[in-house]
Amino acid sequence: MTHTPPIPKTEERRRYKRLDHIFPVEFRFLSAEGSPQGDWREAFTQDVSAGGLCLVVTQINERDMGLFGDPKALIALNINIPSGTRPAQATAHPAWLRPLKEGLINQYMVGMRYVRIEKRDNARILRYADMRKFLKAMAIVFTICLSLGLVTVGFYNARLRYQNEKLLGGLTDTLVRQKNLEKGKDLLELKIDEMNFLLSQSGRRVEMLERALLLTNRDEKQKVEQLQASIDFFKKYQDKLKADLAGLVSHKAQVEMDVTAKVEEGKAIEKKVVDKFYRWLTVHQNNNTGLVASFEGDSDVADWAFTYDQALATISFTLFDDAGRAGRILDFYTHAIQANGGGFTNAYYASTGDVAEYIAHAGPNIWLGIAILQYTRHFGDKRYLPIAEDIYRWLDTIRDQEGGLKGGPTVTWYSTEHNLDAYAFYTMLYETTGNPEAAARAQETLKWLNANAYSRISLPIVKRGKGDATIATDTYAWSIAAVGPGKLKDIGMDPDEIMDFAIENCAVKVDYKKPEGYLVCVKGFDFAKGTNIGRGGVISGEWTAQMILSLSIMADYHVRLGEEEKAREYRRMANDYVVELTKMIITSPSPVGQGDFCLPYASHEFADTGHGWRTPKGNRTGSVAATAYTILAMQGYNPLSLNNETEVKKDVP
């Protein structure tokens, strides 16, 4: 049985019951006769009353504004009440419209006045609201409510996982539709070019016939008639071509508008995903030390905070304009214990700050220096710059006569990755301090890379280290990000060939087992060429994110060269791999994670990377490195350069 709730005389007389959490609502506009006017859209509510509810709606356009401002507009509602198996259905009129805080995504509060709703559904909503308030009060007073609270949390987490999957599905769907629309636009452009060519050819044909007609003796009546008939035919053909061309141009303009809309929609959903990544990082930051635990899920390294991961977390916090959290990590390194030969150790315990791995390698120290320089550039705060300068001086102790850096003070091997990092670090330090010695170090490092890492005989091999031709995916990605496509070209390396080689040799397709137990096919990048290791493909979340960023850099590079077609191809690949990487996103299982998103270190647990270490254990092990680098990749932020304009507005707690 349905009923029409009483209409309140004023907005102020409506009494809302505020819930302590939200639940989703689907809505769509109806015509005056009740027929649907568009697709279902998502909103959420946390305020309800007997006569209506308050919705929070995102992405309102001008048409929506007009309809929400019309008190006679009719809106269908599907209210997903967590306490029931079916949604409550209702129709309503908008009562008022009010903007929320301005952010990257505009949000509005809309008051809804029920027109029709089942009495039992209305009662169910109000009962649910009352139940939430009752349980909250009882939890404060009676400890017995703890069991009920656990049930509620379990249900909420299940609901949250459902909403998370829906969000990821929406991102994938939006990016796929954007890709298909762009393909359609490319086909239209080809047809338009073809039409213009035919129009040009027919125009030339008409000109030739008209010249022939002028030269023809008027007494040759039959020939004159034939020429005139041909001219008339081609002019009619031209008219048809022009009409078809106008239609194609109009269609292309509409497709371009659709592409723009999908791009904006994709950005909005990506922002929500990135916000969830960011929250996952924040809740794993230890309150005592400021360090962020590198892994969630592998008990063997549960409390380890790798220095490299701390650098990536610092850069991510900086990107979110979060000086407090970034500074807490850097505060730790102002007094952190160093290795015997100098340099910060590779890992510390997140909870105590004690050393977890008594080794100091060049790479993690360089990345810490890079994070400090990004922080200094962004906030204008030079408090931590002395740490970066100490790292700069320490690197001189492991530098050889050719300008290359060894892996550390106690090892003899060389790493291409470390020296690529060093080139970026020296360059950024020079840009920050103006120290000419840092600029000289950068050039010496580039010379060493050119001599020892880049092979001219079999372009575009990038060796893993001095005398080591093992393929490592990150050497290719970081060559683009650290040195840059233009400078690579200047020293005789073709950046396009570098990317082609990495894609051909390191891109893999695997069946990834989700924590829920089902398999999904994912394309991404391996740590190395899997066939050389004697195992199947393994996708690295972090290194795939690095390749996404490098593909985006290559797209921008070709835009600057005026090569739009190549730029579109690189952009398409970057977007495709973003879609693939989202398939590996997992919802944090721990109470600390609070259901937010993170990425696993790899698609397979305890797998040989081919570089001397194995991936973490566990099929639900979240990784700071993979999650943080994915934030950077999705935002187009190159950590190995100070020339970034990107900043994420922090509209999450």
C-alpha positions in Angstrom: 0.0 0.0 0.0 1.3 3.4 -0.9 0.5 6.7 0.7 1.3 10.4 0.2 3.1 11.9 3.2 1.8 15.2 4.6 3.4 18.2 3.0 5.2 20.4 5.6 4.4 24.0 5.6 8.0 25.1 5.6 11.4 23.6 5.2 12.3 24.4 8.8 9.4 22.3 10.1 10.9 19.1 8.6 12.7 17.1 11.3 15.6 15.1 9.9 17.1 12.1 11.7 20.9 12.2 11.1 22.5 8.8 10.7 26.1 8.1 11.7 26.9 6.7 8.3 25.6 7.0 4.8 23.8 4.6 2.6 23.4 4.8 -1.2 20.4 6.1 -3.2 19.7 5.8 -6.9 17.6 8.4 -8.6 16.4 9.5 -12.0 14.1 12.2 -13.3 10.6 11.4 -14.5 8.2 13.2 -16.9 5.0 14.6 -15.6 3.3 11.3 -16.8 5.9 9.3 -14.8 8.0 7.9 -17.7 11.8 7.8 -17.1 13.9 10.7 -18.4 17.4 9.3 -18.4 19.4 6.6 -16.6 19.7 5.9 -12.9 22.3 7.9 -11.1 24.0 7.6 -7.8 23.7 9.7 -4.6 23.8 9.1 -0.9 22.0 10.2 2.2 22.5 10.4 5.9 19.5 12.5 6.8 16.0 11.1 6.7 12.5 12.0 7.9 8.9 10.8 7.6 8.2 13.2 4.8 11.4 12.9 2.8 15.2 12.8 2.9 18.3 14.8 2.1 20.5 13.6 -0.7 24.1 14.5 -1.5 24.6 14.5 -5.3 27.7 15.0 -7.4 28.3 16.2 -11.0 25.2 18.3 -11.3 24.9 20.0 -14.7 22.8 23.0 -15.7 19.8 20.9 -16.7 19.9 19.1 -13.3 20.1 22.5 -11.5 17.0 23.6 -13.3 15.1 20.4 -12.4 16.3 20.3 -8.8 15.1 23.9 -8.5 11.6 23.1 -9.8 9.4 22.1 -6.9 7.1 20.3 -9.4 9.8 18.1 -10.9 9.2 14.4 -10.4 12.1 12.2 -9.2 12.1 8.3 -8.8 14.2 7.0 -5.9 15.6 3.6 -5.1 16.7 3.8 -1.4 19.2 1.0 -0.5 18.5 0.4 3.1 21.3 -1.7 4.6 18.7 -3.5 6.9 16.7 -4.9 4.0 17.2 -7.1 1.0 15.4 -4.9 -1.5 15.5 -1.1 -2.0 12.7 1.1 -0.9 11.0 2.7 -3.9 9.6 6.2 -3.8 8.8 9.3 -5.9 9.5 12.7 -4.7 9.6 16.5 -5.5 12.7 18.5 -4.8 12.2 20.9 -1.9 15.5 22.8 -1.8 19.0 22.8 -3.3 22.2 23.8 -1.4 25.9 23.5 -2.4 28.4 21.8 -0.2 32.0 22.8 0.2 33.7 23.5 -3.1 36.3 20.9 -4.2 37.5 19.2 -7.3 34.1 17.6 -7.6 31.1 19.9 -6.9 28.6 18.4 -4.5 25.1 19.5 -3.6 22.6 18.7 -0.9 19.1 18.3 -2.2 16.0 18.1 0.0 13.4 15.6 -1.2 9.7 15.6 -0.3 8.0 12.3 -0.8 5.1 12.1 -3.2 4.5 8.4 -3.0 6.2 5.7 -0.8 5.1 2.4 0.6 4.2 2.9 4.3 6.2 -0.2 5.3 9.2 1.1 3.4 8.9 4.5 5.1 8.6 2.8 8.4 11.6 0.6 7.6 13.7 3.7 6.9 12.7 5.4 10.1 13.2 2.2 12.1 16.6 1.9 10.6 17.4 5.4 11.6 16.1 4.9 15.1 18.0 1.6 15.4 21.3 3.3 14.5 20.8 5.9 17.2 19.7 3.3 19.7 22.7 1.1 19.1 25.1 4.0 19.2 23.7 5.1 22.6 23.7 1.5 24.0 27.3 1.0 22.8 28.4 3.9 25.0 26.5 2.7 28.0 26.6 -1.1 27.8 29.5 -3.2 26.8 27.1 -5.9 25.7 26.4 -3.9 22.5 29.9 -4.7 21.3 28.7 -7.9 19.7 25.9 -6.0 17.9 28.5 -3.4 16.8 30.7 -6.2 15.3 27.7 -7.5 13.3 27.0 -3.9 12.1 30.6 -3.4 11.1 30.7 -6.7 9.3 27.6 -5.8 7.4 28.9 -2.3 6.7 32.2 -3.7 5.4 30.4 -6.0 3.1 28.3 -3.1 1.8 31.5 -1.0 1.5 33.2 -3.8 -0.5 30.2 -3.9 -2.8 30.3 -0.1 -3.3 34.1 -0.3 -3.9 33.6 -2.9 -6.6 30.9 -0.7 -8.1 33.3 2.3 -8.0 36.1 0.4 -9.7 33.6 -1.0 -12.3 32.5 2.5 -13.0 36.1 3.6 -13.6 36.8 0.7 -15.9 33.5 1.3 -17.8 34.2 5.0 -18.2 37.7 4.5 -19.5 36.6 1.8 -21.9 33.8 4.0 -23.2 36.2 6.9 -23.6 38.6 4.7 -25.6 35.7 3.5 -27.9 34.5 7.1 -28.4 38.1 8.2 -29.3 38.3 5.3 -31.8 35.0 6.5 -33.3 36.3 10.0 -33.5 39.4 8.8 -35.3 37.3 6.9 -37.9 35.1 10.0 -38.4 38.3 12.1 -39.0 39.4 9.6 -41.7 36.0 9.8 -43.3 36.0 13.6 -43.2 39.5 13.6 -44.8 38.2 11.2 -47.5 35.2 13.4 -48.1 37.3 16.5 -48.4 39.6 14.7 -50.9 36.6 13.6 -53.0 35.2 17.1 -52.9 38.5 18.5 -54.0 38.8 16.0 -56.8 35.2 16.6 -58.0 35.9 20.4 -57.9 38.9 19.9 -60.2 36.8 17.8 -62.5 34.1 20.5 -62.7 36.8 23.1 -63.5 38.2 20.9 -66.3 34.8 20.3 -67.8 33.9 24.0 -67.7 37.2 24.9 -69.4 36.4 22.3 -72.1 32.9 23.7 -72.5 34.3 27.2 -73.1 36.6 25.9 -75.8 33.9 23.9 -77.5 32.1 25.4 -80.5 28.5 26.1 -79.8 27.6 24.6 -83.1 28.7 21.2 -81.7 25.4 20.9 -79.9 25.7 17.2 -78.9 29.2 17.8 -77.4 28.0 20.9 -75.5 25.1 19.0 -74.1 27.3 16.1 -73.0 29.7 18.5 -71.3 26.9 20.4 -69.6 25.4 17.2 -68.4 28.7 16.1 -66.9 29.1 19.4 -65.2 25.6 19.2 -63.7 26.3 15.6 -62.6 29.5 16.5 -60.7 27.9 19.6 -59.2 25.1 17.5 -57.8 27.7 15.0 -56.6 29.5 17.9 -54.9 26.2 19.0 -53.2 25.7 15.5 -51.8 29.4 15.4 -50.7 29.0 18.7 -48.9 25.8 17.6 -47.2 27.4 14.3 -46.1 30.5 16.2 -45.0 28.4 18.6 -42.9 26.7 15.6 -41.2 30.0 14.0 -40.5 31.4 17.3 -39.0 28.4 17.7 -36.9 28.6 14.0 -35.7 32.3 14.5 -34.9 31.5 17.6 -32.9 29.0 15.6 -30.8 31.5 12.7 -30.4 34.1 15.2 -29.2 31.7 16.5 -26.6 30.9 13.0 -25.5 34.7 12.3 -25.2 35.1 15.4 -23.1 32.3 14.4 -20.9 33.7 10.9 -20.4 37.2 12.3 -19.7 35.7 14.5 -17.0 33.6 11.6 -15.6 36.8 9.4 -15.6 38.7 12.1 -13.8 36.0 12.4 -11.1 36.0 8.6 -10.5 39.8 8.5 -10.6 39.8 11.2 -7.9 37.7 9.0 -5.7 40.0 6.0 -6.2 43.1 8.2 -5.5 41.4 9.5 -2.4 41.0 5.9 -1.2 44.6 5.2 -1.9 45.7 8.3 0.0 43.5 7.4 3.0 45.1 3.9 3.1 48.5 5.5 3.3 47.5 7.9 6.1 46.0 5.3 8.4 49.1 3.2 8.1 51.4 6.0 9.3 52.6 5.2 12.8 51.7 7.9 15.3 55.0 7.4 17.3 57.6 7.4 14.6 55.8 8.9 11.6 56.9 6.0 9.4 54.4 4.2 7.1 54.5 0.3 7.4 55.5 -0.9 3.9 53.2 -3.9 3.8 49.8 -4.9 5.1 49.2 -8.7 5.1 52.6 -10.4 5.2 53.4 -11.1 8.9 57.1 -11.6 8.1 57.5 -7.9 7.2 54.4 -6.5 8.9 56.2 -3.8 10.8 58.9 -3.0 8.3 59.2 0.5 6.9 61.5 0.5 3.9 63.3 3.8 3.3 62.4 3.8 -0.4 58.7 3.4 0.5 58.9 6.3 3.0 60.2 8.4 0.1 57.3 7.5 -2.1 54.8 8.1 0.8 56.4 11.5 1.4 56.0 12.5 -2.2 52.4 11.3 -2.2 51.6 13.3 0.9 53.4 16.3 -0.7 51.2 15.8 -3.8 48.2 16.0 -1.6 49.5 19.2 0.0 49.8 17.4 3.3 52.8 19.0 4.9 52.0 17.5 8.3 52.2 13.9 7.3 55.2 14.4 4.9 57.0 16.3 7.6 56.5 13.5 10.2 58.3 11.0 7.9 61.2 13.5 7.3 61.3 14.3 11.0 62.2 10.7 11.7 65.2 10.9 9.3 66.6 13.9 11.2 67.6 11.5 14.0 67.4 8.1 12.4 70.3 5.6 13.0 72.6 5.3 10.1 74.7 2.3 8.8 78.3 2.0 9.8 79.5 3.2 6.5 77.1 6.1 6.5 73.8 6.5 4.8 70.3 5.6 6.1 69.6 1.9 6.3 67.2 0.2 3.9 64.5 -0.5 6.5 63.4 0.5 10.0 60.6 -0.9 12.2 57.6 1.4 11.8 56.5 1.1 15.4 59.8 1.8 17.2 62.1 3.3 14.6 64.8 0.7 15.3 66.9 -0.6 12.4 65.3 -3.6 10.6 67.9 -4.1 7.9 71.5 -3.1 8.7 72.4 -2.3 5.1 72.6 1.1 3.4 72.1 1.1 -0.4 72.4 4.0 -2.7 68.9 3.8 -4.2 66.8 4.3 -1.1 69.0 7.1 0.1 68.8 8.9 -3.2 65.0 8.5 -3.2 64.8 10.0 0.3 66.8 13.0 -1.1 64.4 13.2 -4.0 61.5 13.3 -1.7 63.1 16.1 0.4 63.7 18.1 -2.7 60.0 17.6 -3.9 58.9 18.7 -0.4 61.2 21.7 -0.4 60.0 22.8 -3.8 56.3 22.4 -3.0 56.1 23.9 0.5 59.1 26.3 0.3 60.3 24.7 3.6 64.1 24.2 3.7 64.2 22.5 7.2 65.0 19.1 5.7 67.4 20.3 2.9 70.5 19.6 5.0 69.5 15.9 5.0 69.5 15.9 1.2 72.9 17.6 1.1 74.3 15.0 3.6 73.1 12.3 1.2 74.8 14.2 -1.7 78.1 14.2 0.2 77.7 10.5 1.3 77.2 9.5 -2.4 80.7 10.8 -3.1 82.1 8.0 -0.9 80.6 5.3 -3.1 81.4 7.0 -6.4 84.0 5.7 -8.8 86.4 7.6 -11.0 84.1 7.3 -14.0 81.3 9.0 -12.2 79.2 5.9 -11.5 77.7 4.9 -8.1 78.2 1.5 -6.6 75.2 -0.1 -4.9 76.5 0.9 -1.4 79.7 1.1 0.7 79.9 -2.7 1.3 79.1 -4.0 -2.2 80.9 -3.9 -5.5 78.0 -4.1 -7.9 76.5 -1.2 -9.9 72.8 -0.6 -10.5 71.5 1.3 -13.5 68.3 2.2 -11.5 70.4 3.8 -8.7 72.4 5.8 -11.2 69.3 7.0 -13.0 67.9 8.1 -9.6 71.2 9.8 -9.0 71.1 11.8 -12.2 67.6 13.0 -11.3 68.7 13.8 -7.7 71.8 15.7 -8.8 69.7 17.7 -11.3 67.0 18.5 -8.8 69.5 19.5 -6.1 71.2 21.9 -8.6 67.8 23.4 -9.5 67.0 23.8 -5.7 70.4 25.1 -4.4 72.2 26.3 -7.5 75.2 24.2 -6.5 77.3 23.9 -9.7 79.0 20.8 -8.3 75.6 19.0 -8.3 75.2 20.0 -12.0 78.6 18.6 -12.8 77.8 15.3 -10.9 74.6 15.0 -13.0 76.5 15.3 -16.3 79.2 12.8 -15.0 76.4 10.3 -14.1 74.7 10.7 -17.5 78.1 10.1 -19.2 78.5 6.9 -17.1 75.0 5.7 -18.0 75.7 6.3 -21.7 78.9 4.3 -21.5 77.7 1.5 -19.2 73.9 1.1 -19.4 72.9 2.1 -22.9 73.8 -0.3 -25.8 74.2 1.2 -29.2 75.0 -2.2 -30.8 71.5 -3.7 -30.1 69.3 -0.6 -29.5 67.6 -0.1 -27.2 69.0 -2.5 -24.5 69.2 -0.8 -21.1 71.4 -2.9 -18.9 70.6 -3.5 -15.3 74.0 -2.5 -14.2 77.7 -2.2 -15.2 78.5 -5.5 -17.0 75.0 -6.8 -16.4 72.7 -7.1 -19.4 69.7 -8.5 -17.4 66.5 -6.9 -18.4 64.9 -4.9 -15.5 61.6 -3.1 -16.4 62.2 -0.1 -14.2 65.4 0.8 -16.0 63.3 1.5 -19.1 60.6 3.4 -17.2 63.1 5.5 -15.2 65.2 6.2 -18.3 62.2 8.1 -19.7 61.2 9.7 -16.3 64.7 10.6 -15.0 66.6 11.5 -18.2 63.7 12.5 -20.4 62.9 11.6 -24.0 64.6 14.7 -25.4 67.9 14.2 -23.7 67.9 10.5 -24.4 67.6 11.4 -28.1 70.5 13.8 -27.8 72.8 11.1 -26.4 71.9 8.7 -29.2 69.2 6.7 -27.6 65.7 6.5 -29.2 63.1 6.9 -26.4 60.4 5.3 -28.7 62.6 2.3 -29.2 63.2 2.1 -25.4 59.5 2.0 -24.8 58.8 -0.5 -27.6 61.5 -2.8 -26.3 60.1 -2.7 -22.7 56.6 -3.4 -24.0 57.7 -6.2 -26.2 59.9 -7.9 -23.6 58.3 -7.1 -20.2 54.6 -6.7 -20.8 52.7 -9.8 -19.7 49.1 -11.1 -19.3 48.3 -13.2 -16.2 45.3 -14.7 -14.4 45.3 -12.8 -11.1 43.5 -14.4 -8.2 41.5 -11.8 -6.3 41.3 -12.2 -2.5 37.6 -13.2 -3.0 38.8 -16.3 -4.9 37.9 -15.6 -8.5 40.4 -15.0 -11.4 40.6 -12.0 -13.6 42.8 -11.6 -16.6 45.2 -8.6 -16.2 47.8 -7.1 -18.5 50.8 -5.3 -16.9 54.6 -5.3 -16.6 56.8 -8.0 -15.2 59.9 -7.3 -13.0 61.9 -8.8 -15.9 61.5 -11.0 -18.9 59.7 -13.9 -17.3 60.9 -16.5 -19.8 64.5 -15.8 -18.8 63.7 -16.6 -15.1 61.9 -19.9 -15.9 58.5 -18.9 -14.5 55.3 -17.5 -15.9 54.5 -13.9 -15.9 54.2 -11.9 -12.7 52.8 -8.3 -12.8 54.5 -5.7 -10.6 52.0 -3.1 -9.4 54.7 -0.5 -8.8 56.6 -1.1 -12.0 53.4 -1.1 -14.1 52.6 2.3 -12.5 56.1 3.4 -13.5 55.4 2.4 -17.1 52.1 4.2 -17.1 53.8 7.4 -16.1 56.5 6.9 -18.7 53.9 6.3 -21.4 52.2 9.6 -20.3 55.6 11.4 -20.5 56.1 10.0 -24.0 52.6 11.3 -25.0 53.5 14.8 -23.8 56.8 14.6 -25.6 55.2 13.8 -28.9 52.6 16.5 -28.4 55.5 19.0 -28.1 56.9 17.6 -31.4 53.5 18.1 -33.1 53.1 14.4 -33.6 49.5 14.0 -32.4 49.0 10.5 -33.7 51.9 9.1 -31.7 50.8 11.1 -28.7 47.3 9.6 -28.9 48.8 6.1 -29.1 50.9 6.6 -26.0 48.0 8.1 -24.2 45.8 5.2 -25.2 48.3 2.7 -23.9 48.6 4.6 -20.6 44.9 4.6 -20.2 44.6 0.9 -21.1 47.2 0.0 -18.4 45.4 2.2 -15.8 42.3 0.1 -16.5 44.3 -3.1 -16.2 46.0 -2.0 -13.0 42.6 -1.2 -11.4 41.7 -4.9 -11.7 44.4 -5.6 -9.1 43.1 -3.1 -6.6 42.2 -4.7 -3.3 40.1 -3.5 -0.4 42.2 -3.3 2.8 41.1 -6.2 5.0 42.4 -4.8 8.3 40.5 -2.6 10.8 43.2 0.0 10.3 42.7 0.0 6.5 39.0 0.8 7.1 38.0 -0.7 3.7 40.1 1.7 1.6 42.0 0.8 -1.6 45.5 -0.4 -2.0 47.5 -2.3 -4.5 49.4 -5.6 -4.0 53.2 -5.6 -4.6 52.7 -8.2 -7.3 50.1 -10.4 -8.9 51.6 -13.6 -7.3 52.9 -14.1 -3.8 56.4 -15.2 -3.0 57.5 -15.1 -6.6 61.0 -14.7 -7.8 61.4 -11.2 -9.2 64.6 -12.1 -11.0 66.6 -9.4 -9.2 67.5 -11.1 -5.9 64.3 -10.9 -3.9 60.9 -12.4 -3.8 57.4 -10.8 -3.7 55.7 -10.7 -0.3 53.5 -13.6 1.0 49.7 -13.4 1.1 47.1 -12.8 -1.5 45.8 -9.7 0.2 49.1 -7.9 1.0 48.9 -4.2 0.3 52.1 -2.4 -0.7 53.0 1.2 -0.1 55.3 1.3 -3.1 52.7 0.0 -5.5 49.9 2.1 -4.0 52.0 5.4 -3.8 53.4 5.0 -7.3 49.9 4.3 -8.7 48.8 7.6 -7.1 51.6 9.4 -8.9 50.9 7.6 -12.2 47.2 8.3 -12.2 47.9 12.0 -11.4 50.6 12.3 -14.1 53.2 13.4 -11.4 56.8 12.6 -12.2 58.7 12.2 -8.9 62.1 12.3 -10.8 61.5 15.9 -11.9 60.7 19.2 -10.2 58.8 20.4 -13.2 55.4 19.2 -12.0 52.3 21.4 -12.0 50.1 18.6 -10.6 48.5 18.9 -7.1 45.7 17.0 -5.6 43.3 18.9 -3.5 42.8 17.1 -0.2 39.1 16.7 0.3 39.4 13.6 2.4 39.9 13.5 6.2 
